Amino acid sequence: MATRSSSPVLVPAREGRAFTVSAGQRIRISDVQGGQVGDVFAFAADNPAEHHSAAHTRAHVDRLFPAPGEQFVTTRRRPILTLIDDTSPGHHDLLIPACDPARYAALGADRHASCAENLHAALAPLGMRIDVVPQPINVFMHIRVNADQTLSWLPAETRSGDAVTFEAALDCIVVVSACPQDLVGINGGRPTPLAVHVSDPVA
């Protein structure tokens, strides 16, 4: 089931969880042990066909990578989340798609957990089915654009307890996947859990 919590919920390494978040509520994603990437997906609660769009967000904020105070918008260009606090080193990605079975097959692993499968599994108890996996907000993921326009995939620099907090602009379903990637060194080779806390804003 989707989780609406007043206490943190652990997202185990290599798994995903869905959370119901009302407009005005906040969702805080914490790196439990450090060095872990999280794939974050957000869907409008009244129309899951409308979801966060990395491409539309880049056009909206004129940046490759997100920064505190900036909004993330949907396929209809409506704000859905705002990044309101970041205690991490500030590396987050809007360029790289969710890992999926085809990605791992290309890396030589035919059977491997993936963020795409985690998304489907997290949405299934809600009766939600999607045909296309949206490009996620890759929190804590350190992708560097080099001078020659190539990309470097660097290990996440987060430490235990580092966190990002989003505020919902719409009633939405947010899915958080503790990325299973262990064949490319973004997680330091060993995926670990994330913690998620949904709360009302402080008055």
Steps between C-alpha positions, in 0.01 A plus 500: 500500500601861466631638826397826666717521806574705806818304564781406261451198274802298397538430128723190499801485271401399144127558568241773452203636695202723409380791715183708485585867542237775520559849365694695762645193667871431501693186412851464639736242348801412712809296414526256789860382463637743241597462135155388377306631200120520505272507197196720571183490287193721553152451350196728530256319729193584291663407168807273514553558127630840613834457667823679578699564182875553513498656152222747582670582830832581333316739267309649794805577716766544227737263681635151442493409867258599779570749777313598819203728439432364153183331385461172316222505242283241332435404141231771513761751629329528838716509814474173692794516744730773631844427643489698825799364694821313422757396760695284254798611286237609247558254218172391339434394142235565235683344204516125561200266458403239756697178484300216347545135394637600159767717666618211716491256211732735310730497803500118503246439777184337366324482838535811712269726700436838336337833577257452212378170645493654849270771366256249351504291818436802723206621289335159459327492844337832409358351182721736299656377178725707278623429149805726505743547789554875546852632536547540875647762728823320592567636847859480625620386155823669390513536121765740372487661157858526376651769278485264200125444566550145626348387829679361803305271733645571844430339838237670711670729753227491762572410860272325747204725578529729199154579368285690252152632572232565238168677547208378292323757283235245400346196663732233368637151521876500552707185448850475644737226384826426681690449176630141458787603271816313602665454159567871449661671799234760584414319826853397585424145388268420791142633500365602841162622637331838491257640756188697405290724725173660388383785723289811522691830476603662824262783593 
